[in-house]
Amino acid sequence: MDQGHAHERYLNAVQVRLVLDNLNIHALASLYETFEPQEARRLAERIEFHYTPKHGSWLNMAEIELSALNG
């Protein structure tokens, strides 16, 4: 989903919860590297990050399964 569609889809959301693995780019700092500071701050105030455990992340396992199915 590109940024325009995501913005439209969650326009009225007070907060968006993201479930992520522990990849180093899955961090608040990435917003500031991608967007202008004012936009990054606006997004950061609405996003709540939830990280899966580093050991045996179920998200990593799900990604592997989906890759195998799409392969």
All heavy atoms as TSV, in Angstrom:
chain	resi	resn	atom	element	x	y	z
A	1	MET	N	N	0.853	-1.166	0.000
A	1	MET	CA	C	0.000	0.000	0.000
A	1	MET	C	C	0.901	1.232	0.000
A	1	MET	O	O	1.797	1.351	0.813
A	1	MET	CB	C	-0.863	-0.035	1.268
A	1	MET	CG	C	-1.761	1.130	1.426
A	1	MET	SD	S	-2.732	1.113	2.953
A	1	MET	CE	C	-3.465	-0.490	2.939
A	2	ASP	N	N	0.681	2.162	-0.933
A	2	ASP	CA	C	1.521	3.345	-0.963
A	2	ASP	C	C	1.076	4.333	0.107
A	2	ASP	O	O	0.034	4.195	0.725
A	2	ASP	CB	C	1.549	3.982	-2.352
A	2	ASP	CG	C	0.206	4.547	-2.783
A	2	ASP	OD1	O	-0.463	5.166	-1.949
A	2	ASP	OD2	O	-0.166	4.365	-3.950
A	3	GLN	N	N	1.880	5.341	0.329
A	3	GLN	CA	C	1.631	6.293	1.414
A	3	GLN	C	C	0.299	7.011	1.265
A	3	GLN	O	O	-0.380	7.270	2.245
A	3	GLN	CB	C	2.765	7.299	1.491
A	3	GLN	CG	C	4.067	6.687	1.902
A	3	GLN	CD	C	5.211	7.670	1.751
A	3	GLN	OE1	O	5.014	8.831	1.476
A	3	GLN	NE2	N	6.411	7.173	1.924
A	4	GLY	N	N	-0.104	7.348	0.032
A	4	GLY	CA	C	-1.368	8.043	-0.179
A	4	GLY	C	C	-2.562	7.220	0.264
A	4	GLY	O	O	-3.448	7.712	0.940
A	5	HIS	N	N	-2.566	5.936	-0.102
A	5	HIS	CA	C	-3.679	5.064	0.295
A	5	HIS	C	C	-3.688	4.830	1.799
A	5	HIS	O	O	-4.745	4.788	2.410
A	5	HIS	CB	C	-3.615	3.734	-0.451
A	5	HIS	CG	C	-3.911	3.861	-1.907
A	5	HIS	ND1	N	-5.136	4.219	-2.380
A	5	HIS	CD2	C	-3.119	3.694	-2.989
A	5	HIS	CE1	C	-5.114	4.270	-3.694
A	5	HIS	NE2	N	-3.889	3.962	-4.094
A	6	ALA	N	N	-2.525	4.649	2.399
A	6	ALA	CA	C	-2.455	4.448	3.845
A	6	ALA	C	C	-2.994	5.679	4.565
A	6	ALA	O	O	-3.729	5.574	5.539
A	6	ALA	CB	C	-1.021	4.153	4.283
A	7	HIS	N	N	-2.646	6.848	4.071
A	7	HIS	CA	C	-3.129	8.084	4.695
A	7	HIS	C	C	-4.652	8.155	4.623
A	7	HIS	O	O	-5.317	8.488	5.602
A	7	HIS	CB	C	-2.507	9.300	4.013
A	7	HIS	CG	C	-3.025	10.597	4.537
A	7	HIS	ND1	N	-2.674	11.075	5.786
A	7	HIS	CD2	C	-3.884	11.496	4.015
A	7	HIS	CE1	C	-3.301	12.218	5.998
A	7	HIS	NE2	N	-4.043	12.500	4.932
A	8	GLU	N	N	-5.220	7.815	3.476
A	8	GLU	CA	C	-6.672	7.844	3.316
A	8	GLU	C	C	-7.350	6.793	4.184
A	8	GLU	O	O	-8.388	7.039	4.780
A	8	GLU	CB	C	-7.038	7.611	1.858
A	8	GLU	CG	C	-6.651	8.753	0.954
A	8	GLU	CD	C	-6.808	8.407	-0.514
A	8	GLU	OE1	O	-7.403	7.361	-0.831
A	8	GLU	OE2	O	-6.327	9.185	-1.343
A	9	ARG	N	N	-6.750	5.620	4.272
A	9	ARG	CA	C	-7.368	4.520	5.001
A	9	ARG	C	C	-7.417	4.792	6.502
A	9	ARG	O	O	-8.375	4.420	7.182
A	9	ARG	CB	C	-6.591	3.236	4.725
A	9	ARG	CG	C	-7.160	2.048	5.443
A	9	ARG	CD	C	-6.445	0.801	5.044
A	9	ARG	NE	N	-7.461	-0.199	4.854
A	9	ARG	CZ	C	-7.273	-1.365	4.330
A	9	ARG	NH1	N	-6.101	-1.706	3.887
A	9	ARG	NH2	N	-8.247	-2.223	4.214
A	10	TYR	N	N	-6.388	5.425	7.040
A	10	TYR	CA	C	-6.299	5.636	8.486
A	10	TYR	C	C	-6.466	7.099	8.867
A	10	TYR	O	O	-6.037	7.524	9.931
A	10	TYR	CB	C	-4.962	5.091	9.009
A	10	TYR	CG	C	-4.813	3.619	8.726
A	10	TYR	CD1	C	-3.953	3.153	7.737
A	10	TYR	CD2	C	-5.557	2.686	9.436
A	10	TYR	CE1	C	-3.844	1.804	7.467
A	10	TYR	CE2	C	-5.451	1.346	9.174
A	10	TYR	CZ	C	-4.591	0.909	8.187
A	10	TYR	OH	O	-4.486	-0.431	7.922
A	11	LEU	N	N	-7.100	7.869	8.015
A	11	LEU	CA	C	-7.255	9.299	8.226
A	11	LEU	C	C	-7.914	9.617	9.567
A	11	LEU	O	O	-7.494	10.527	10.272
A	11	LEU	CB	C	-8.079	9.895	7.081
A	11	LEU	CG	C	-8.248	11.407	7.063
A	11	LEU	CD1	C	-6.892	12.090	6.948
A	11	LEU	CD2	C	-9.134	11.811	5.901
A	12	ASN	N	N	-8.929	8.874	9.944
A	12	ASN	CA	C	-9.665	9.148	11.182
A	12	ASN	C	C	-9.164	8.369	12.380
A	12	ASN	O	O	-9.728	8.495	13.468
A	12	ASN	CB	C	-11.151	8.862	10.962
A	12	ASN	CG	C	-11.752	9.795	9.933
A	12	ASN	OD1	O	-11.438	10.977	9.907
A	12	ASN	ND2	N	-12.591	9.270	9.067
A	13	ALA	N	N	-8.120	7.578	12.205
A	13	ALA	CA	C	-7.596	6.787	13.318
A	13	ALA	C	C	-6.890	7.688	14.317
A	13	ALA	O	O	-6.095	8.545	13.946
A	13	ALA	CB	C	-6.623	5.729	12.814
A	14	VAL	N	N	-7.182	7.481	15.586
A	14	VAL	CA	C	-6.493	8.217	16.637
A	14	VAL	C	C	-5.099	7.639	16.810
A	14	VAL	O	O	-4.121	8.365	16.965
A	14	VAL	CB	C	-7.276	8.135	17.968
A	14	VAL	CG1	C	-6.502	8.776	19.094
A	14	VAL	CG2	C	-8.645	8.785	17.797
A	15	GLN	N	N	-5.021	6.319	16.751
A	15	GLN	CA	C	-3.740	5.635	16.916
A	15	GLN	C	C	-3.725	4.399	16.025
A	15	GLN	O	O	-4.740	3.726	15.863
A	15	GLN	CB	C	-3.535	5.232	18.364
A	15	GLN	CG	C	-2.169	4.671	18.642
A	15	GLN	CD	C	-1.938	4.514	20.126
A	15	GLN	OE1	O	-2.767	3.967	20.829
A	15	GLN	NE2	N	-0.832	5.020	20.590
A	16	VAL	N	N	-2.553	4.117	15.465
A	16	VAL	CA	C	-2.357	2.936	14.640
A	16	VAL	C	C	-1.322	2.069	15.345
A	16	VAL	O	O	-0.241	2.541	15.688
A	16	VAL	CB	C	-1.863	3.317	13.223
A	16	VAL	CG1	C	-1.574	2.067	12.402
A	16	VAL	CG2	C	-2.876	4.206	12.532
A	17	ARG	N	N	-1.666	0.801	15.588
A	17	ARG	CA	C	-0.739	-0.136	16.228
A	17	ARG	C	C	-0.094	-1.000	15.156
A	17	ARG	O	O	-0.787	-1.629	14.365
A	17	ARG	CB	C	-1.473	-1.008	17.231
A	17	ARG	CG	C	-1.935	-0.239	18.417
A	17	ARG	CD	C	-2.560	-1.131	19.475
A	17	ARG	NE	N	-3.046	-0.310	20.556
A	17	ARG	CZ	C	-4.325	-0.055	20.779
A	17	ARG	NH1	N	-5.246	-0.572	20.009
A	17	ARG	NH2	N	-4.687	0.714	21.772
A	18	LEU	N	N	1.230	-1.021	15.164
A	18	LEU	CA	C	1.978	-1.836	14.210
A	18	LEU	C	C	2.655	-2.977	14.946
A	18	LEU	O	O	3.289	-2.758	15.979
A	18	LEU	CB	C	3.059	-0.996	13.512
A	18	LEU	CG	C	2.585	0.165	12.656
A	18	LEU	CD1	C	3.778	0.920	12.100
A	18	LEU	CD2	C	1.703	-0.337	11.531
A	19	VAL	N	N	2.516	-4.186	14.428
A	19	VAL	CA	C	3.214	-5.347	14.968
A	19	VAL	C	C	4.363	-5.643	14.023
A	19	VAL	O	O	4.145	-5.864	12.831
A	19	VAL	CB	C	2.280	-6.575	15.089
A	19	VAL	CG1	C	3.042	-7.777	15.613
A	19	VAL	CG2	C	1.100	-6.243	15.988
A	20	LEU	N	N	5.578	-5.602	14.546
A	20	LEU	CA	C	6.777	-5.701	13.729
A	20	LEU	C	C	7.758	-6.702	14.315
A	20	LEU	O	O	7.772	-6.943	15.520
A	20	LEU	CB	C	7.479	-4.332	13.675
A	20	LEU	CG	C	6.624	-3.150	13.269
A	20	LEU	CD1	C	7.286	-1.858	13.686
A	20	LEU	CD2	C	6.405	-3.168	11.784
A	21	ASP	N	N	8.603	-7.236	13.449
A	21	ASP	CA	C	9.722	-8.002	13.975
A	21	ASP	C	C	10.806	-7.000	14.369
A	21	ASP	O	O	10.595	-5.800	14.331
A	21	ASP	CB	C	10.211	-9.041	12.959
A	21	ASP	CG	C	10.683	-8.431	11.660
A	21	ASP	OD1	O	10.823	-7.199	11.582
A	21	ASP	OD2	O	10.915	-9.202	10.721
A	22	ASN	N	N	11.959	-7.479	14.778
A	22	ASN	CA	C	12.994	-6.602	15.314
A	22	ASN	C	C	14.021	-6.171	14.283
A	22	ASN	O	O	15.164	-5.893	14.623
A	22	ASN	CB	C	13.688	-7.294	16.485
A	22	ASN	CG	C	12.805	-7.267	17.701
A	22	ASN	OD1	O	12.715	-6.265	18.379
A	22	ASN	ND2	N	12.115	-8.369	17.955
A	23	LEU	N	N	13.623	-6.063	13.031
A	23	LEU	CA	C	14.513	-5.580	12.000
A	23	LEU	C	C	14.942	-4.152	12.350
A	23	LEU	O	O	14.135	-3.367	12.854
A	23	LEU	CB	C	13.793	-5.597	10.645
A	23	LEU	CG	C	14.624	-5.286	9.418
A	23	LEU	CD1	C	15.715	-6.346	9.228
A	23	LEU	CD2	C	13.735	-5.247	8.188
A	24	ASN	N	N	16.199	-3.834	12.091
A	24	ASN	CA	C	16.730	-2.548	12.552
A	24	ASN	C	C	16.023	-1.338	11.941
A	24	ASN	O	O	16.085	-0.252	12.516
A	24	ASN	CB	C	18.228	-2.465	12.296
A	24	ASN	CG	C	18.575	-2.568	10.825
A	24	ASN	OD1	O	17.745	-2.932	10.003
A	24	ASN	ND2	N	19.803	-2.265	10.496
A	25	ILE	N	N	15.366	-1.470	10.809
A	25	ILE	CA	C	14.672	-0.316	10.232
A	25	ILE	C	C	13.272	-0.127	10.801
A	25	ILE	O	O	12.624	0.875	10.528
A	25	ILE	CB	C	14.590	-0.401	8.688
A	25	ILE	CG1	C	13.788	-1.617	8.248
A	25	ILE	CG2	C	15.969	-0.371	8.077
A	25	ILE	CD1	C	13.420	-1.601	6.787
A	26	HIS	N	N	12.804	-1.057	11.593
A	26	HIS	CA	C	11.480	-0.953	12.201
A	26	HIS	C	C	11.577	-0.137	13.484
A	26	HIS	O	O	11.416	-0.650	14.582
A	26	HIS	CB	C	10.899	-2.335	12.488
A	26	HIS	CG	C	10.609	-3.108	11.253
A	26	HIS	ND1	N	10.458	-4.464	11.272
A	26	HIS	CD2	C	10.439	-2.740	9.968
A	26	HIS	CE1	C	10.215	-4.892	10.050
A	26	HIS	NE2	N	10.203	-3.857	9.238
A	27	ALA	N	N	11.810	1.143	13.326
A	27	ALA	CA	C	11.985	2.016	14.485
A	27	ALA	C	C	11.471	3.411	14.152
A	27	ALA	O	O	11.350	3.791	12.990
A	27	ALA	CB	C	13.458	2.080	14.877
A	28	LEU	N	N	11.203	4.152	15.182
A	28	LEU	CA	C	10.723	5.512	15.056
A	28	LEU	C	C	11.681	6.374	14.234
A	28	LEU	O	O	11.250	7.222	13.455
A	28	LEU	CB	C	10.544	6.103	16.455
A	28	LEU	CG	C	9.843	7.420	16.586
A	28	LEU	CD1	C	8.423	7.320	16.051
A	28	LEU	CD2	C	9.828	7.840	18.032
A	29	ALA	N	N	12.957	6.150	14.358
A	29	ALA	CA	C	13.959	6.940	13.635
A	29	ALA	C	C	13.751	6.850	12.126
A	29	ALA	O	O	14.062	7.805	11.395
A	29	ALA	CB	C	15.360	6.485	14.012
A	30	SER	N	N	13.227	5.740	11.645
A	30	SER	CA	C	12.998	5.574	10.207
A	30	SER	C	C	12.002	6.596	9.669
A	30	SER	O	O	12.090	7.010	8.517
A	30	SER	CB	C	12.506	4.168	9.898
A	30	SER	OG	O	13.503	3.232	10.194
A	31	LEU	N	N	11.050	7.001	10.497
A	31	LEU	CA	C	10.101	8.034	10.072
A	31	LEU	C	C	10.831	9.337	9.787
A	31	LEU	O	O	10.544	10.031	8.817
A	31	LEU	CB	C	9.034	8.263	11.145
A	31	LEU	CG	C	8.050	7.133	11.385
A	31	LEU	CD1	C	7.149	7.466	12.574
A	31	LEU	CD2	C	7.221	6.858	10.152
A	32	TYR	N	N	11.799	9.660	10.652
A	32	TYR	CA	C	12.534	10.915	10.502
A	32	TYR	C	C	13.525	10.859	9.347
A	32	TYR	O	O	13.917	11.893	8.816
A	32	TYR	CB	C	13.228	11.282	11.815
A	32	TYR	CG	C	12.222	11.724	12.853
A	32	TYR	CD1	C	11.645	10.806	13.725
A	32	TYR	CD2	C	11.807	13.049	12.929
A	32	TYR	CE1	C	10.695	11.203	14.657
A	32	TYR	CE2	C	10.863	13.452	13.855
A	32	TYR	CZ	C	10.312	12.530	14.711
A	32	TYR	OH	O	9.368	12.929	15.627
A	33	GLU	N	N	13.921	9.665	8.951
A	33	GLU	CA	C	14.799	9.511	7.792
A	33	GLU	C	C	14.003	9.581	6.488
A	33	GLU	O	O	14.550	9.895	5.438
A	33	GLU	CB	C	15.544	8.183	7.866
A	33	GLU	CG	C	16.549	8.124	8.995
A	33	GLU	CD	C	17.146	6.740	9.188
A	33	GLU	OE1	O	16.915	5.851	8.339
A	33	GLU	OE2	O	17.842	6.554	10.197
A	34	THR	N	N	12.709	9.285	6.566
A	34	THR	CA	C	11.865	9.209	5.370
A	34	THR	C	C	11.075	10.483	5.109
A	34	THR	O	O	10.907	10.884	3.961
A	34	THR	CB	C	10.890	8.022	5.502
A	34	THR	OG1	O	11.642	6.836	5.777
A	34	THR	CG2	C	10.078	7.825	4.239
A	35	PHE	N	N	10.580	11.106	6.166
A	35	PHE	CA	C	9.696	12.263	6.033
A	35	PHE	C	C	10.348	13.529	6.577
A	35	PHE	O	O	11.300	13.473	7.343
A	35	PHE	CB	C	8.385	12.014	6.800
A	35	PHE	CG	C	7.616	10.828	6.315
A	35	PHE	CD1	C	7.655	9.626	6.993
A	35	PHE	CD2	C	6.833	10.908	5.172
A	35	PHE	CE1	C	6.949	8.526	6.550
A	35	PHE	CE2	C	6.113	9.817	4.716
A	35	PHE	CZ	C	6.178	8.623	5.405
A	36	GLU	N	N	9.766	14.649	6.209
A	36	GLU	CA	C	10.180	15.929	6.793
A	36	GLU	C	C	9.890	15.872	8.294
A	36	GLU	O	O	8.951	15.182	8.722
A	36	GLU	CB	C	9.397	17.077	6.153
A	36	GLU	CG	C	9.703	17.287	4.685
A	36	GLU	CD	C	11.142	17.719	4.474
A	36	GLU	OE1	O	11.667	18.517	5.273
A	36	GLU	OE2	O	11.753	17.246	3.489
A	37	PRO	N	N	10.657	16.585	9.121
A	37	PRO	CA	C	10.487	16.485	10.585
A	37	PRO	C	C	9.068	16.699	11.088
A	37	PRO	O	O	8.602	15.948	11.949
A	37	PRO	CB	C	11.434	17.572	11.123
A	37	PRO	CG	C	12.476	17.698	10.072
A	37	PRO	CD	C	11.766	17.464	8.762
A	38	GLN	N	N	8.351	17.677	10.540
A	38	GLN	CA	C	6.980	17.938	11.009
A	38	GLN	C	C	6.059	16.752	10.710
A	38	GLN	O	O	5.255	16.348	11.548
A	38	GLN	CB	C	6.457	19.209	10.362
A	38	GLN	CG	C	5.093	19.617	10.862
A	38	GLN	CD	C	4.629	20.918	10.232
A	38	GLN	OE1	O	5.254	21.472	9.346
A	38	GLN	NE2	N	3.501	21.410	10.712
A	39	GLU	N	N	6.173	16.171	9.515
A	39	GLU	CA	C	5.332	15.027	9.140
A	39	GLU	C	C	5.731	13.792	9.940
A	39	GLU	O	O	4.870	13.032	10.399
A	39	GLU	CB	C	5.438	14.756	7.637
A	39	GLU	CG	C	4.632	13.578	7.162
A	39	GLU	CD	C	3.122	13.752	7.266
A	39	GLU	OE1	O	2.635	14.820	7.691
A	39	GLU	OE2	O	2.409	12.799	6.906
A	40	ALA	N	N	7.008	13.591	10.143
A	40	ALA	CA	C	7.477	12.443	10.929
A	40	ALA	C	C	6.939	12.518	12.355
A	40	ALA	O	O	6.480	11.511	12.910
A	40	ALA	CB	C	9.005	12.400	10.940
A	41	ARG	N	N	6.961	13.690	12.941
A	41	ARG	CA	C	6.438	13.850	14.307
A	41	ARG	C	C	4.932	13.582	14.343
A	41	ARG	O	O	4.426	12.933	15.250
A	41	ARG	CB	C	6.747	15.248	14.832
A	41	ARG	CG	C	6.244	15.476	16.242
A	41	ARG	CD	C	6.624	16.854	16.748
A	41	ARG	NE	N	6.032	17.118	18.018
A	41	ARG	CZ	C	6.581	16.818	19.185
A	41	ARG	NH1	N	7.745	16.225	19.221
A	41	ARG	NH2	N	5.961	17.097	20.306
A	42	ARG	N	N	4.212	14.085	13.346
A	42	ARG	CA	C	2.760	13.863	13.291
A	42	ARG	C	C	2.450	12.371	13.231
A	42	ARG	O	O	1.581	11.866	13.941
A	42	ARG	CB	C	2.174	14.572	12.066
A	42	ARG	CG	C	0.663	14.504	11.983
A	42	ARG	CD	C	0.156	15.096	10.678
A	42	ARG	NE	N	0.416	14.211	9.553
A	42	ARG	CZ	C	-0.297	13.114	9.259
A	42	ARG	NH1	N	-1.310	12.764	10.023
A	42	ARG	NH2	N	0.005	12.372	8.217
A	43	LEU	N	N	3.183	11.653	12.394
A	43	LEU	CA	C	2.985	10.209	12.288
A	43	LEU	C	C	3.392	9.494	13.569
A	43	LEU	O	O	2.701	8.589	14.040
A	43	LEU	CB	C	3.776	9.662	11.097
A	43	LEU	CG	C	3.290	10.116	9.726
A	43	LEU	CD1	C	4.301	9.724	8.662
A	43	LEU	CD2	C	1.925	9.553	9.421
A	44	ALA	N	N	4.516	9.878	14.125
A	44	ALA	CA	C	5.035	9.229	15.334
A	44	ALA	C	C	4.054	9.337	16.497
A	44	ALA	O	O	3.954	8.419	17.317
A	44	ALA	CB	C	6.382	9.836	15.721
A	45	GLU	N	N	3.340	10.436	16.558
A	45	GLU	CA	C	2.366	10.619	17.642
A	45	GLU	C	C	1.172	9.690	17.504
A	45	GLU	O	O	0.466	9.437	18.465
A	45	GLU	CB	C	1.904	12.074	17.685
A	45	GLU	CG	C	2.983	13.006	18.168
A	45	GLU	CD	C	2.599	14.469	18.068
A	45	GLU	OE1	O	1.591	14.800	17.403
A	45	GLU	OE2	O	3.330	15.292	18.646
A	46	ARG	N	N	0.950	9.151	16.309
A	46	ARG	CA	C	-0.217	8.286	16.058
A	46	ARG	C	C	0.141	6.801	16.010
A	46	ARG	O	O	-0.746	5.966	15.984
A	46	ARG	CB	C	-0.862	8.678	14.736
A	46	ARG	CG	C	-1.425	10.079	14.756
A	46	ARG	CD	C	-2.006	10.461	13.427
A	46	ARG	NE	N	-3.124	9.593	13.098
A	46	ARG	CZ	C	-3.567	9.382	11.872
A	46	ARG	NH1	N	-2.982	9.951	10.849
A	46	ARG	NH2	N	-4.584	8.595	11.645
A	47	ILE	N	N	1.430	6.475	15.960
A	47	ILE	CA	C	1.840	5.083	15.783
A	47	ILE	C	C	2.331	4.503	17.104
A	47	ILE	O	O	3.119	5.115	17.820
A	47	ILE	CB	C	2.954	4.965	14.720
A	47	ILE	CG1	C	2.412	5.393	13.363
A	47	ILE	CG2	C	3.498	3.547	14.666
A	47	ILE	CD1	C	3.461	5.458	12.274
A	48	GLU	N	N	1.857	3.304	17.390
A	48	GLU	CA	C	2.315	2.546	18.560
A	48	GLU	C	C	2.985	1.276	18.035
A	48	GLU	O	O	2.362	0.475	17.348
A	48	GLU	CB	C	1.130	2.183	19.452
A	48	GLU	CG	C	1.511	1.434	20.695
A	48	GLU	CD	C	0.293	1.129	21.553
A	48	GLU	OE1	O	-0.703	1.873	21.473
A	48	GLU	OE2	O	0.346	0.136	22.277
A	49	PHE	N	N	4.260	1.116	18.332
A	49	PHE	CA	C	5.022	-0.034	17.872
A	49	PHE	C	C	4.926	-1.176	18.874
A	49	PHE	O	O	5.081	-0.963	20.074
A	49	PHE	CB	C	6.508	0.323	17.700
A	49	PHE	CG	C	6.769	1.289	16.580
A	49	PHE	CD1	C	6.860	2.652	16.816
A	49	PHE	CD2	C	6.943	0.832	15.288
A	49	PHE	CE1	C	7.106	3.540	15.789
A	49	PHE	CE2	C	7.191	1.710	14.247
A	49	PHE	CZ	C	7.278	3.073	14.498
A	50	HIS	N	N	4.678	-2.381	18.369
A	50	HIS	CA	C	4.725	-3.611	19.174
A	50	HIS	C	C	5.688	-4.560	18.474
A	50	HIS	O	O	5.499	-4.879	17.302
A	50	HIS	CB	C	3.342	-4.265	19.268
A	50	HIS	CG	C	2.379	-3.488	20.094
A	50	HIS	ND1	N	2.296	-3.630	21.457
A	50	HIS	CD2	C	1.468	-2.554	19.756
A	50	HIS	CE1	C	1.374	-2.813	21.917
A	50	HIS	NE2	N	0.851	-2.140	20.907
A	51	TYR	N	N	6.706	-4.991	19.184
A	51	TYR	CA	C	7.724	-5.853	18.582
A	51	TYR	C	C	7.530	-7.299	19.013
A	51	TYR	O	O	7.217	-7.578	20.165
A	51	TYR	CB	C	9.127	-5.378	18.975
A	51	TYR	CG	C	9.442	-4.019	18.415
A	51	TYR	CD1	C	9.292	-2.877	19.186
A	51	TYR	CD2	C	9.846	-3.879	17.099
A	51	TYR	CE1	C	9.561	-1.630	18.663
A	51	TYR	CE2	C	10.122	-2.632	16.562
A	51	TYR	CZ	C	9.974	-1.508	17.359
A	51	TYR	OH	O	10.242	-0.272	16.833
A	52	THR	N	N	7.724	-8.208	18.062
A	52	THR	CA	C	7.667	-9.636	18.380
A	52	THR	C	C	8.976	-10.028	19.063
A	52	THR	O	O	9.982	-9.336	18.917
A	52	THR	CB	C	7.470	-10.469	17.104
A	52	THR	OG1	O	8.546	-10.207	16.211
A	52	THR	CG2	C	6.147	-10.141	16.435
A	53	PRO	N	N	8.977	-11.128	19.806
A	53	PRO	CA	C	10.208	-11.558	20.488
A	53	PRO	C	C	11.327	-11.828	19.481
A	53	PRO	O	O	11.077	-12.294	18.366
A	53	PRO	CB	C	9.803	-12.851	21.191
A	53	PRO	CG	C	8.323	-12.802	21.266
A	53	PRO	CD	C	7.858	-12.008	20.090
A	54	LYS	N	N	12.557	-11.536	19.886
A	54	LYS	CA	C	13.699	-11.772	19.002
A	54	LYS	C	C	13.897	-13.250	18.732
A	54	LYS	O	O	14.314	-13.641	17.657
A	54	LYS	CB	C	14.969	-11.181	19.605
A	54	LYS	CG	C	14.982	-9.683	19.576
A	54	LYS	CD	C	16.278	-9.136	20.102
A	54	LYS	CE	C	16.241	-7.621	20.070
A	54	LYS	NZ	N	17.474	-7.030	20.541
A	55	HIS	N	N	13.606	-14.092	19.702
A	55	HIS	CA	C	13.781	-15.536	19.524
A	55	HIS	C	C	12.486	-16.145	18.996
A	55	HIS	O	O	11.440	-16.026	19.605
A	55	HIS	CB	C	14.185	-16.187	20.849
A	55	HIS	CG	C	13.184	-15.972	21.938
A	55	HIS	ND1	N	13.062	-14.771	22.614
A	55	HIS	CD2	C	12.235	-16.782	22.447
A	55	HIS	CE1	C	12.090	-14.868	23.497
A	55	HIS	NE2	N	11.567	-16.069	23.424
A	56	GLY	N	N	12.560	-16.713	17.829
A	56	GLY	CA	C	11.412	-17.427	17.268
A	56	GLY	C	C	10.227	-16.535	16.969
A	56	GLY	O	O	9.097	-16.893	17.266
A	57	SER	N	N	10.474	-15.393	16.385
A	57	SER	CA	C	9.404	-14.464	16.070
A	57	SER	C	C	8.348	-15.138	15.205
A	57	SER	O	O	8.641	-15.689	14.153
A	57	SER	CB	C	9.980	-13.252	15.327
A	57	SER	OG	O	8.950	-12.526	14.709
A	58	TRP	N	N	7.091	-15.103	15.634
A	58	TRP	CA	C	6.014	-15.695	14.837
A	58	TRP	C	C	5.834	-14.926	13.540
A	58	TRP	O	O	5.417	-15.476	12.541
A	58	TRP	CB	C	4.714	-15.748	15.633
A	58	TRP	CG	C	4.155	-14.395	15.960
A	58	TRP	CD1	C	4.353	-13.689	17.101
A	58	TRP	CD2	C	3.332	-13.580	15.128
A	58	TRP	NE1	N	3.702	-12.480	17.032
A	58	TRP	CE2	C	3.068	-12.394	15.831
A	58	TRP	CE3	C	2.790	-13.736	13.853
A	58	TRP	CZ2	C	2.290	-11.363	15.309
A	58	TRP	CZ3	C	2.017	-12.702	13.332
A	58	TRP	CH2	C	1.773	-11.541	14.062
A	59	LEU	N	N	6.162	-13.630	13.552
A	59	LEU	CA	C	6.045	-12.849	12.337
A	59	LEU	C	C	7.050	-13.324	11.296
A	59	LEU	O	O	6.728	-13.459	10.126
A	59	LEU	CB	C	6.238	-11.365	12.642
A	59	LEU	CG	C	5.973	-10.385	11.504
A	59	LEU	CD1	C	4.567	-10.570	10.946
A	59	LEU	CD2	C	6.157	-8.963	11.988
A	60	ASN	N	N	8.278	-13.631	11.725
A	60	ASN	CA	C	9.275	-14.166	10.804
A	60	ASN	C	C	8.810	-15.498	10.231
A	60	ASN	O	O	8.974	-15.757	9.039
A	60	ASN	CB	C	10.624	-14.348	11.502
A	60	ASN	CG	C	11.303	-13.032	11.776
A	60	ASN	OD1	O	10.994	-12.020	11.163
A	60	ASN	ND2	N	12.235	-13.043	12.710
A	61	MET	N	N	8.234	-16.352	11.073
A	61	MET	CA	C	7.750	-17.641	10.599
A	61	MET	C	C	6.619	-17.451	9.588
A	61	MET	O	O	6.560	-18.139	8.570
A	61	MET	CB	C	7.291	-18.495	11.773
A	61	MET	CG	C	8.440	-18.982	12.651
A	61	MET	SD	S	7.889	-20.098	13.950
A	61	MET	CE	C	7.516	-18.923	15.233
A	62	ALA	N	N	5.728	-16.511	9.846
A	62	ALA	CA	C	4.629	-16.238	8.915
A	62	ALA	C	C	5.171	-15.720	7.590
A	62	ALA	O	O	4.686	-16.130	6.521
A	62	ALA	CB	C	3.669	-15.222	9.540
A	63	GLU	N	N	6.178	-14.862	7.632
A	63	GLU	CA	C	6.767	-14.349	6.390
A	63	GLU	C	C	7.407	-15.486	5.582
A	63	GLU	O	O	7.300	-15.513	4.361
A	63	GLU	CB	C	7.797	-13.278	6.699
A	63	GLU	CG	C	7.159	-11.985	7.195
A	63	GLU	CD	C	8.172	-10.961	7.672
A	63	GLU	OE1	O	9.356	-11.308	7.872
A	63	GLU	OE2	O	7.781	-9.802	7.834
A	64	ILE	N	N	8.066	-16.413	6.260
A	64	ILE	CA	C	8.688	-17.551	5.570
A	64	ILE	C	C	7.620	-18.399	4.907
A	64	ILE	O	O	7.768	-18.810	3.741
A	64	ILE	CB	C	9.529	-18.377	6.562
A	64	ILE	CG1	C	10.769	-17.566	6.996
A	64	ILE	CG2	C	9.939	-19.722	5.959
A	64	ILE	CD1	C	11.493	-18.166	8.188
A	65	GLU	N	N	6.527	-18.659	5.613
A	65	GLU	CA	C	5.437	-19.454	5.049
A	65	GLU	C	C	4.814	-18.771	3.823
A	65	GLU	O	O	4.569	-19.418	2.812
A	65	GLU	CB	C	4.355	-19.722	6.097
A	65	GLU	CG	C	4.779	-20.699	7.159
A	65	GLU	CD	C	4.993	-22.101	6.602
A	65	GLU	OE1	O	4.220	-22.531	5.718
A	65	GLU	OE2	O	5.934	-22.762	7.057
A	66	LEU	N	N	4.572	-17.486	3.935
A	66	LEU	CA	C	3.986	-16.764	2.799
A	66	LEU	C	C	4.936	-16.748	1.610
A	66	LEU	O	O	4.495	-16.859	0.461
A	66	LEU	CB	C	3.634	-15.336	3.217
A	66	LEU	CG	C	2.433	-15.219	4.160
A	66	LEU	CD1	C	2.268	-13.785	4.645
A	66	LEU	CD2	C	1.159	-15.700	3.487
A	67	SER	N	N	6.214	-16.617	1.863
A	67	SER	CA	C	7.190	-16.661	0.771
A	67	SER	C	C	7.180	-18.005	0.080
A	67	SER	O	O	7.271	-18.096	-1.153
A	67	SER	CB	C	8.604	-16.373	1.300
A	67	SER	OG	O	8.693	-15.055	1.735
A	68	ALA	N	N	7.057	-19.074	0.850
A	68	ALA	CA	C	7.029	-20.417	0.274
A	68	ALA	C	C	5.771	-20.605	-0.573
A	68	ALA	O	O	5.829	-21.221	-1.642
A	68	ALA	CB	C	7.078	-21.466	1.388
A	69	LEU	N	N	4.648	-20.080	-0.129
A	69	LEU	CA	C	3.407	-20.212	-0.880
A	69	LEU	C	C	3.417	-19.396	-2.165
A	69	LEU	O	O	2.844	-19.792	-3.167
A	69	LEU	CB	C	2.207	-19.772	-0.013
A	69	LEU	CG	C	1.886	-20.665	1.181
A	69	LEU	CD1	C	0.816	-20.018	2.035
A	69	LEU	CD2	C	1.462	-22.041	0.717
A	70	ASN	N	N	4.071	-18.237	-2.114
A	70	ASN	CA	C	4.123	-17.366	-3.287
A	70	ASN	C	C	5.267	-17.703	-4.224
A	70	ASN	O	O	5.306	-17.196	-5.330
A	70	ASN	CB	C	4.246	-15.901	-2.860
A	70	ASN	CG	C	2.986	-15.403	-2.219
A	70	ASN	OD1	O	1.901	-15.813	-2.581
A	70	ASN	ND2	N	3.119	-14.518	-1.260
A	71	GLY	N	N	6.190	-18.556	-3.773
A	71	GLY	CA	C	7.407	-18.872	-4.502
A	71	GLY	C	C	7.164	-19.664	-5.718
A	71	GLY	O	O	7.549	-19.656	-6.786
